[in-house]
Amino acid sequence: MTRQEFFDLLGFTPYPEQAAILADPRPNQYMRCGRRFGKSILGAKGYGARALQNGEQVWWIAPDMSVAYEGLKYVDEAVSRLSRKGLIKTPKSGKIYKATPHPHFTTAKGGRIAFRTTGIDPRQARLVGAGLDLILLDEVSRIKHLIQLLDEQLLPTLMDRGGRVVAFSTPRGKKTGFADLRKRAEADPARWGVHHYSSFCNPTLNQEKIAELEAQGTPQLMRQELYAEEIDDFGAFFPHIPDIKPETPLLWTGWGWDYAMGGTAAFVKVVEDAAHRLIAVEERAGPLTWEAQVRFAGQQRQAGYDVIVDPHLEETFRADLARHSIVTRPGTSDRRGSLELLRVWLNTDLAGLAPGSCPYLKTELADAEIDERDCEEMTKDARDHAIDAFRYAFIFRWPRAKVYHTPPKSPSDSLEAMIRRMDRAEKVRR
């Protein structure tokens, strides 16, 4: 049976860009494609189902099952069609699909496709085995330590059968394993096909909606999500950290305080300037003793400044602060909401850092990354002492400053919401 005859049985008609990838004779394929290009259906019906029907051993690997489930649904659809036509037979166990120990499909011919996940730390995933013919790597840009995972665990499983790798994803900047894999693939053109296609290549998508996304999103985000370009600073939680010189007269001054008992503590001085912008102008950070922190906070209160801390500290150490005549203001326990609000204000130049000030805070802001499991959250293992001090002061003053500004909604939020709506609409059409 030819490949085209097999696809006809599946009801799968690759469009030209997908067909070009499938026609590439090299054993390994690298696909960097925009949102809704059709990566999962190509992996499932173009590679996975064909390998299963041929009796091959396949792993579909994704960062988590919510990602792998898309591929699983397409494979299930393909298996159902092939089973009805007698091209895939039920094994002696009586079931083609089983959910344990990992979701997998098995045929009487010996073909098997199992869905595995890398989890938070792929180095602990134990993705080891023997005798694989094909590995499908889904949303590779979200897999941490990718090259190490490939070299130490996955590639050895392909040695017995001379297996192959198909990796596909939308990029997430130049600092990911997916970008490193591209460099490796480009350096070995005899064994790797490298493909780059935008969302606009998919003729089944509503092109007007795609154009609407392009018009509403930031150019940088559009280049990544729709055109599948590798953007230098994508993945940064705070992609824009403006330097702003405060305009006088200053309307308010306060110190945010992220306390530490024996570790790194941070104080950040924040002012509201004449233009009602909230600007960090000074910092004090390092391994300060508790006594030194309390003494410094007391000095700032005596100077007439507000001191804003985590509400937890205010409750726990109320008596200790009272002994030093320190009257504090509550910060916020809503980490997610306050970080997102701070990001929006920084992106719109309504908050920032005074030029040449706060190097510790600036480094933390620049190093903070988006959590790969939640695009609206910052990684929780990031250094954030000065960031927390900044956001405590920011969130305390923000309700008073917001009457002058109504920051626009974050473009990334708008984009994510619209893409989710497009995904749901496409699933309904299917």
Backbone torsions as a table, in degrees:
resi	resn	phi	psi	omega
1	MET	NA	129.0	178.8
2	THR	-73.4	163.7	179.6
3	ARG	-62.3	-40.1	-179.3
4	GLN	-65.7	-39.2	177.2
5	GLU	-63.3	-38.6	178.7
6	PHE	-65.1	-44.3	179.0
7	PHE	-64.3	-35.7	177.6
8	ASP	-61.4	-39.1	177.9
9	LEU	-64.5	-32.8	179.3
10	LEU	-81.0	-11.0	-173.2
11	GLY	70.5	28.0	-176.8
12	PHE	-110.3	117.1	178.6
13	THR	-116.4	98.7	-179.7
14	PRO	-63.4	137.3	173.6
15	TYR	-82.1	170.4	-166.3
16	PRO	-52.0	-41.4	-178.4
17	GLU	-68.0	-39.6	176.0
18	GLN	-65.6	-40.3	179.3
19	ALA	-63.3	-35.6	178.9
20	ALA	-65.1	-37.8	177.8
21	ILE	-66.9	-46.4	-178.6
22	LEU	-64.3	-28.6	-178.2
23	ALA	-82.9	-9.3	-179.3
24	ASP	-66.7	121.5	-174.3
25	PRO	-78.6	-10.3	-177.7
26	ARG	-69.7	146.4	-171.6
27	PRO	-65.9	-34.8	-175.7
28	ASN	-111.7	143.9	-177.3
29	GLN	-129.9	136.1	176.4
30	TYR	-117.9	121.5	-177.2
31	MET	-122.6	115.2	174.3
32	ARG	-109.0	107.5	-169.7
33	CYS	-133.8	155.4	178.6
34	GLY	-73.7	170.5	178.3
35	ARG	-56.5	139.4	175.2
36	ARG	62.0	24.6	174.7
37	PHE	-66.0	-31.0	-176.0
38	GLY	110.3	32.9	-176.8
39	LYS	-66.7	-45.1	-175.6
40	SER	-67.2	-43.5	-180.0
41	ILE	-67.3	-33.1	177.0
42	LEU	-67.3	-43.3	178.1
43	GLY	-65.1	-40.1	-176.4
44	ALA	-74.4	-50.7	-174.0
45	LYS	-93.4	-30.5	-179.5
46	GLY	-78.3	-33.0	-177.2
47	TYR	-119.7	-53.3	-172.6
48	GLY	-63.1	-50.9	-176.8
49	ALA	-65.7	-38.6	179.1
50	ARG	-63.4	-43.7	178.9
51	ALA	-65.0	-40.0	179.2
52	LEU	-63.3	-42.6	179.8
53	GLN	-65.7	-28.2	179.2
54	ASN	-85.1	1.5	179.2
55	GLY	81.2	23.4	-177.8
56	GLU	-89.5	161.6	178.3
57	GLN	-99.9	122.6	-171.7
58	VAL	-131.1	140.4	167.2
59	TRP	-115.1	133.5	170.4
60	TRP	-106.8	115.3	-173.6
61	ILE	-115.8	129.3	-179.4
62	ALA	-135.9	163.0	178.7
63	PRO	-63.6	-32.1	175.9
64	ASP	-156.5	170.5	-174.2
65	MET	-70.6	-24.0	177.6
66	SER	-63.1	-30.9	176.0
67	VAL	-79.8	-45.9	-177.6
68	ALA	-63.6	-25.9	-175.7
69	TYR	-62.6	-32.5	177.5
70	GLU	-61.2	-47.3	177.8
71	GLY	-65.0	-38.3	179.9
72	LEU	-60.6	-41.3	-179.9
73	LYS	-63.3	-41.6	179.5
74	TYR	-67.1	-39.7	178.0
75	VAL	-65.2	-41.7	179.1
76	ASP	-60.7	-41.4	177.8
77	GLU	-62.7	-42.6	179.9
78	ALA	-67.0	-43.2	179.9
79	VAL	-62.3	-40.3	179.3
80	SER	-61.4	-43.9	178.5
81	ARG	-63.8	-46.7	-177.8
82	LEU	-67.2	-34.4	178.8
83	SER	-66.9	-41.1	179.5
84	ARG	-64.5	-30.1	-179.3
85	LYS	-91.4	3.8	176.3
86	GLY	77.5	11.7	-179.4
87	LEU	-86.6	-17.2	173.7
88	ILE	-127.3	125.9	-177.5
89	LYS	-107.8	150.6	-179.1
90	THR	-71.4	134.8	178.2
91	PRO	-71.1	171.7	-177.2
92	LYS	-62.2	-24.0	178.7
93	SER	-66.1	-16.6	175.1
94	GLY	95.4	-8.5	-179.0
95	LYS	-135.1	134.7	175.2
96	ILE	-78.6	-41.7	-177.1
97	TYR	-106.4	135.2	172.9
98	LYS	-134.4	145.8	-176.7
99	ALA	-92.6	-13.7	-177.4
100	THR	-127.7	154.7	-4.8
101	PRO	-71.6	-20.8	171.0
102	HIS	-132.1	148.2	177.2
103	PRO	-55.5	129.4	-178.4
104	HIS	-157.2	155.5	175.2
105	PHE	-114.1	135.7	179.6
106	THR	-132.5	138.3	-179.8
107	THR	-115.1	164.0	179.1
108	ALA	-63.5	-25.2	179.8
109	LYS	-77.1	-7.3	-179.8
110	GLY	99.8	-1.6	178.0
111	GLY	-69.5	146.1	-179.2
112	ARG	-152.2	132.6	172.9
113	ILE	-127.5	118.7	-177.6
114	ALA	-112.9	143.2	-178.9
115	PHE	-104.1	118.1	-177.1
116	ARG	-122.5	158.4	178.1
117	THR	-126.1	153.5	-179.9
118	THR	-87.7	-25.2	-177.6
119	GLY	73.5	-168.1	-175.8
120	ILE	-66.8	-42.0	179.9
121	ASP	-123.1	98.8	-177.0
122	PRO	-58.0	-22.8	-179.6
123	ARG	-65.9	-19.4	178.3
124	GLN	-103.3	7.9	-173.0
125	ALA	-77.0	-19.8	-179.9
126	ARG	56.3	50.1	176.9
127	LEU	-87.8	65.8	-178.3
128	VAL	-118.5	152.7	-179.6
129	GLY	178.2	-166.3	-179.1
130	ALA	-142.8	149.9	170.5
131	GLY	73.6	41.4	175.3
132	LEU	-92.1	143.8	176.1
133	ASP	-96.3	-27.4	-173.5
134	LEU	-153.3	136.7	171.7
135	ILE	-121.1	124.1	176.7
136	LEU	-105.0	117.2	-178.6
137	LEU	-103.2	113.5	-173.5
138	ASP	-101.0	135.1	-178.3
139	GLU	46.9	57.7	-173.2
140	VAL	-62.9	-29.1	-176.5
141	SER	-64.8	-17.8	179.9
142	ARG	-94.1	0.3	-179.6
143	ILE	-93.6	117.6	179.1
144	LYS	-76.6	155.1	177.0
145	HIS	53.6	39.6	-173.0
146	LEU	-60.3	-49.2	-176.4
147	ILE	-62.6	-41.7	177.7
148	GLN	-63.4	-40.7	178.2
149	LEU	-62.4	-43.7	179.1
150	LEU	-62.5	-50.7	-173.2
151	ASP	-69.3	-37.9	-173.5
152	GLU	-91.0	-28.2	-173.8
153	GLN	-120.9	-47.1	-169.1
154	LEU	-83.7	-50.1	-176.1
155	LEU	-59.7	-36.4	176.7
156	PRO	-61.4	-26.0	179.4
157	THR	-72.1	-14.1	-178.2
158	LEU	-95.3	-7.7	-172.0
159	MET	-66.7	-38.6	-175.7
160	ASP	-61.4	-40.1	-173.1
161	ARG	-109.6	4.6	-176.6
162	GLY	63.4	43.1	-174.1
163	GLY	-70.5	178.3	-173.6
164	ARG	-134.2	165.4	-178.5
165	VAL	-124.1	135.7	171.5
166	VAL	-124.5	114.9	-177.6
167	ALA	-114.9	131.3	-179.0
168	PHE	-143.2	143.5	-177.3
169	SER	-173.7	160.8	162.2
170	THR	-87.4	135.9	-174.4
171	PRO	-69.7	160.9	175.7
172	ARG	-135.1	47.0	177.2
173	GLY	98.5	-178.0	-176.7
174	LYS	-96.5	3.7	-176.4
175	LYS	-107.7	26.6	-177.1
176	THR	-115.0	164.2	175.2
177	GLY	-63.9	-28.1	178.3
178	PHE	-64.3	-39.8	175.9
179	ALA	-67.4	-37.7	177.1
180	ASP	-65.4	-37.2	178.4
181	LEU	-65.6	-36.4	176.5
182	ARG	-59.3	-44.5	179.6
183	LYS	-61.6	-40.4	178.6
184	ARG	-65.3	-42.7	-179.0
185	ALA	-65.3	-42.1	180.0
186	GLU	-65.7	-26.6	179.2
187	ALA	-81.0	-6.9	-178.6
188	ASP	-132.9	64.1	-174.8
189	PRO	-64.4	-17.8	179.1
190	ALA	-72.3	-27.0	-175.8
191	ARG	-114.1	-12.7	-176.1
192	TRP	-125.3	131.2	168.3
193	GLY	-96.4	131.8	-178.7
194	VAL	-114.3	123.1	-174.7
195	HIS	-128.3	139.9	-178.1
196	HIS	-138.1	114.5	-178.1
197	TYR	-137.2	149.2	-179.7
198	SER	-93.4	171.2	177.3
199	SER	-62.5	-27.6	-175.5
200	PHE	-68.0	-12.8	179.4
201	CYS	-72.7	-20.2	-177.6
202	ASN	-81.9	108.4	-176.5
203	PRO	-74.5	-12.5	-178.8
204	THR	-82.7	-13.3	179.9
205	LEU	-82.0	154.1	176.0
206	ASN	-73.6	104.3	-175.4
207	GLN	-64.6	-27.5	177.2
208	GLU	-66.8	-38.9	177.6
209	LYS	-66.4	-39.9	177.2
210	ILE	-60.9	-44.4	179.2
211	ALA	-64.1	-35.1	178.0
212	GLU	-64.5	-42.6	176.2
213	LEU	-59.0	-44.4	-177.8
214	GLU	-62.3	-37.5	-177.8
215	ALA	-73.7	-32.7	-173.9
216	GLN	-89.1	-28.8	-176.1
217	GLY	-82.8	166.6	175.8
218	THR	-69.8	147.9	-179.5
219	PRO	-55.6	-38.5	-178.7
220	GLN	-63.8	-45.6	-178.8
221	LEU	-67.1	-37.5	179.0
222	MET	-65.2	-38.5	178.8
223	ARG	-61.1	-34.6	179.5
224	GLN	-79.9	-56.6	-170.1
225	GLU	-70.6	-38.3	-176.3
226	LEU	-98.6	-40.9	-177.3
227	TYR	-96.7	-2.9	175.1
228	ALA	58.1	38.7	175.8
229	GLU	-90.6	150.3	177.2
230	GLU	-85.8	115.5	-176.8
231	ILE	-99.0	134.2	-173.5
232	ASP	-53.2	-52.9	-170.5
233	ASP	-103.5	13.0	177.9
234	PHE	-68.3	143.1	-173.9
235	GLY	106.3	-17.2	175.7
236	ALA	-74.9	132.3	178.9
237	PHE	-71.6	-33.4	177.5
238	PHE	-115.9	81.2	-175.9
239	PRO	-69.4	-18.0	-177.1
240	HIS	-129.9	116.3	-179.4
241	ILE	-122.7	90.7	-172.2
242	PRO	-76.7	145.0	168.5
243	ASP	-90.4	122.5	-176.2
244	ILE	-130.6	125.3	174.9
245	LYS	-85.1	119.5	-177.1
246	PRO	-61.4	140.3	176.1
247	GLU	-95.0	133.0	178.5
248	THR	-87.6	155.2	2.0
249	PRO	-79.5	152.1	177.3
250	LEU	-78.6	135.5	-175.8
251	LEU	-93.3	-20.7	-179.1
252	TRP	-163.6	148.3	174.7
253	THR	-138.4	134.8	178.1
254	GLY	-152.2	162.0	178.7
255	TRP	-114.6	124.2	168.3
256	GLY	-84.0	141.3	-174.0
257	TRP	-131.8	115.7	171.8
258	ASP	-104.2	103.9	-172.3
259	TYR	-77.3	163.6	175.5
260	ALA	-151.1	139.7	176.5
261	MET	-103.3	88.4	179.0
262	GLY	91.9	1.6	179.3
263	GLY	-122.6	-152.6	-179.1
264	THR	-81.5	124.1	175.2
265	ALA	-111.8	161.9	-178.7
266	ALA	-147.0	138.1	169.3
267	PHE	-119.7	136.0	176.2
268	VAL	-131.0	126.5	179.2
269	LYS	-89.7	126.0	-176.5
270	VAL	-123.3	137.2	177.8
271	VAL	-122.2	152.8	166.8
272	GLU	-104.1	119.1	-175.2
273	ASP	-88.6	-176.2	-176.7
274	ALA	-63.2	-23.4	178.0
275	ALA	-91.8	10.4	177.1
276	HIS	63.6	34.9	174.0
277	ARG	-100.7	147.5	-179.0
278	LEU	-103.1	115.0	-167.9
279	ILE	-127.4	129.5	173.4
280	ALA	-79.1	127.1	-174.1
281	VAL	-121.0	-14.1	-177.0
282	GLU	-159.3	154.2	179.1
283	GLU	-145.7	159.1	171.8
284	ARG	-142.4	114.7	-174.4
285	ALA	-142.9	146.9	177.8
286	GLY	150.9	-173.7	-179.1
287	PRO	-77.9	73.6	-177.4
288	LEU	-87.4	140.1	174.9
289	THR	-70.1	161.5	179.0
290	TRP	-61.6	-40.8	179.6
291	GLU	-62.0	-40.8	179.5
292	ALA	-66.3	-37.9	178.5
293	GLN	-64.3	-45.7	-178.8
294	VAL	-65.0	-40.5	-179.7
295	ARG	-63.0	-43.4	-179.3
296	PHE	-66.6	-42.0	178.6
297	ALA	-61.4	-39.4	178.5
298	GLY	-64.1	-38.6	178.4
299	GLN	-63.1	-40.2	-179.8
300	GLN	-69.3	-34.2	176.4
301	ARG	-67.5	-40.7	178.8
302	GLN	-63.7	-28.3	177.6
303	ALA	-79.1	-2.5	176.3
304	GLY	93.7	10.4	-178.8
305	TYR	-94.5	148.2	170.8
306	ASP	-70.6	146.3	172.5
307	VAL	-120.8	120.0	-173.6
308	ILE	-114.1	127.4	-175.6
309	VAL	-131.2	171.6	172.7
310	ASP	-60.6	133.5	178.9
311	PRO	-55.2	-30.8	179.7
312	HIS	-62.1	-42.7	178.5
313	LEU	-64.3	-42.1	-177.3
314	GLU	-59.9	-39.9	179.2
315	GLU	-72.0	-45.1	-172.9
316	THR	-70.5	-38.5	-173.1
317	PHE	-113.4	25.5	-176.7
318	ARG	-56.5	-45.8	-177.0
319	ALA	-65.2	-40.7	-179.8
320	ASP	-64.4	-40.4	179.2
321	LEU	-68.1	-37.5	-179.0
322	ALA	-63.6	-35.6	179.5
323	ARG	-62.4	-25.9	178.9
324	HIS	-100.5	12.4	179.0
325	SER	57.3	37.9	179.5
326	ILE	-98.2	118.5	175.0
327	VAL	-102.7	114.2	-176.2
328	THR	-103.8	166.9	173.8
329	ARG	-114.2	145.0	-179.7
330	PRO	-72.1	141.2	172.9
331	GLY	-86.7	-126.8	179.8
332	THR	-146.1	141.3	174.8
333	SER	-93.8	-3.6	179.0
334	ASP	-86.5	82.0	-176.4
335	ARG	-60.8	-50.2	-175.4
336	ARG	-60.4	-50.6	-176.5
337	GLY	-65.0	-41.4	-177.9
338	SER	-71.5	-35.5	176.2
339	LEU	-65.1	-42.1	179.8
340	GLU	-64.7	-40.6	178.5
341	LEU	-64.7	-42.0	177.6
342	LEU	-62.2	-40.7	179.0
343	ARG	-61.9	-42.9	179.9
344	VAL	-62.6	-43.4	-178.9
345	TRP	-67.4	-38.2	175.8
346	LEU	-64.3	-41.8	-179.1
347	ASN	-63.5	-26.3	-176.6
348	THR	-106.2	15.2	176.9
349	ASP	60.2	26.5	174.6
350	LEU	-95.1	-9.0	173.3
351	ALA	-140.6	156.6	-179.3
352	GLY	-179.7	-164.7	179.7
353	LEU	-122.1	140.0	175.9
354	ALA	-65.4	140.8	-177.6
355	PRO	-55.1	130.7	177.7
356	GLY	78.2	3.1	-178.0
357	SER	-104.3	164.1	168.1
358	CYS	52.2	57.8	179.2
359	PRO	-63.4	-34.5	179.7
360	TYR	-64.9	-46.4	178.6
361	LEU	-62.8	-43.2	-178.1
362	LYS	-62.8	-38.6	178.5
363	THR	-65.1	-43.7	179.3
364	GLU	-63.1	-43.4	179.3
365	LEU	-62.4	-41.6	-178.0
366	ALA	-69.2	-31.5	-177.1
367	ASP	-86.8	-15.7	-177.2
368	ALA	-65.1	134.3	-177.5
369	GLU	-119.7	157.0	175.4
370	ILE	-71.8	137.6	175.6
371	ASP	-66.9	125.3	-176.3
372	GLU	-64.5	-22.2	179.9
373	ARG	-90.6	-9.0	-177.5
374	ASP	-154.8	105.0	-173.2
375	CYS	-67.0	-11.0	179.9
376	GLU	-103.1	10.7	-177.3
377	GLU	-125.3	149.1	175.9
378	MET	-90.7	145.1	179.4
379	THR	-56.6	135.7	-174.0
380	LYS	-81.1	-10.8	178.3
381	ASP	-94.8	7.9	-179.9
382	ALA	-75.6	152.2	171.7
383	ARG	-68.3	123.5	-174.0
384	ASP	-142.4	23.9	-178.1
385	HIS	-63.2	-51.5	-180.0
386	ALA	-70.8	-34.3	176.8
387	ILE	-60.1	-44.5	179.9
388	ASP	-63.7	-42.3	178.7
389	ALA	-61.3	-42.3	179.1
390	PHE	-62.9	-46.7	-175.7
391	ARG	-70.9	-28.9	175.6
392	TYR	-61.2	-48.6	179.4
393	ALA	-66.8	-41.7	-179.1
394	PHE	-60.6	-48.8	-174.5
395	ILE	-71.1	-26.2	176.6
396	PHE	-68.7	-42.7	-176.2
397	ARG	-86.5	-22.5	-174.3
398	TRP	-53.3	-44.8	-178.9
399	PRO	-59.9	-25.5	179.5
400	ARG	-83.6	-31.9	-179.6
401	ALA	-84.1	-23.0	-171.7
402	LYS	-68.7	-17.1	177.8
403	VAL	-64.8	-20.7	-179.0
404	TYR	-93.2	-20.3	-176.2
405	HIS	-133.8	140.7	168.7
406	THR	-122.2	89.9	-175.5
407	PRO	-59.4	139.5	177.1
408	PRO	-64.2	156.0	177.5
409	LYS	-62.5	143.1	-179.5
410	SER	-56.4	127.6	179.3
411	PRO	-56.5	-34.6	-179.1
412	SER	-66.6	-36.5	177.8
413	ASP	-63.2	-45.9	-179.7
414	SER	-60.6	-43.7	-179.5
415	LEU	-62.8	-47.5	-178.5
416	GLU	-60.8	-42.2	-179.5
417	ALA	-63.6	-41.7	-178.6
418	MET	-69.1	-37.9	178.3
419	ILE	-65.2	-40.1	177.5
420	ARG	-62.0	-39.7	178.1
421	ARG	-64.8	-40.1	177.8
422	MET	-63.4	-40.3	179.1
423	ASP	-61.0	-45.8	-179.1
424	ARG	-63.7	-41.3	-179.8
425	ALA	-63.7	-39.4	-179.5
426	GLU	-67.4	-38.7	179.5
427	LYS	-64.2	-37.5	177.7
428	VAL	-64.1	-40.5	179.8
429	ARG	-64.7	-36.1	-179.2
430	ARG	-72.4	NA	NA
